[in-house]
């Protein structure tokens, strides 16, 4: 397994992603573990387009 890569989003980034997915609201939570490859790809693409900077690999 490779070390994780951390992407720093600007403030409110997860709320924007949830709104974009049509899931913004008190009963919808940001997933902590994403086992669905399509959902992960969606979040990754959103993060790449809306990130502040890359913190690099964590060792």
Buried (B, 14 or more C-beta within 10 A) or exposed (E): EEEEEEBEBEEEBBEBBBEEEEEEEEEEEEEEEBEEEEEEEBBEEBBEEBBEEEEEEEE
